[in-house]
Amino acid sequence: MKKAPGPKSQTLPRGVMLNAYPDSIGKNLADIVELLKRPEFKDTFSLFYILPTFFNSDLDRGFSIIDYNINNELVSPQDLDELNKLGIHIKLDLVLNHLSVRSPQFVDLLKNGNESPYRDFFIDWNEFWKGHGTMSENDHVVPDDEHLKKLFMRKPGLPILKIRFPDGSLRVYWNTFYQKVEFDEITAQDFTHIKG
């Protein structure tokens, strides 16, 4: 009886890995490629671990992902072809646990609320901390001291984002990057321009 083949093994090449943002050396990935083409760098690196500004993002050096398309300001398909010609393998930092408020998924959540297929992509702060804190006068749970002292917070204050949905409901989300979603306040004057 013949044994079924196992999954193809993918191993990283031996050698030195370059770990950098596309704009760490120069203004974009093309500048790094030009440097790597120089004779003194021939065969120095076998792998280039490219940090997440490779993708479209808006904060935190690429860790607030808008989408996973190539960031054309920093990277081009030609850059990747050139790295391939140099024999340099590419490894990407694929950030799956942080999305920008400008991501299509969050925009869909803003538009569709509980009907959004992406509603579970984002952590409802009050649901997460339910039973482990007290509700503040500002409509969000403040975690108990036992939990609060264990939280790493990048800035003063809780890492929350309050969202008012089109139906008027308010929901608070965990907000690692302290981003904001701002809407113009609707006034009675706004309704005078509606025709029909």
Protein Blocks (a to p, Z undefined) as FASTA:
>chain_A
ZZddddddddddedddddddfklnojbfklmmmmmmpmklgokbmbdcddfklpccfeeh
hiacfblcdcfklpcfklmmmmmmnopacdddddfkbccfkbmklmmmmmnmmmlmklmm
pccfklmmgoiaccdfkopacddfklmmmpccfbgcjdddddddfkopacddddfkopac
ddddddfklmmmpgZZ
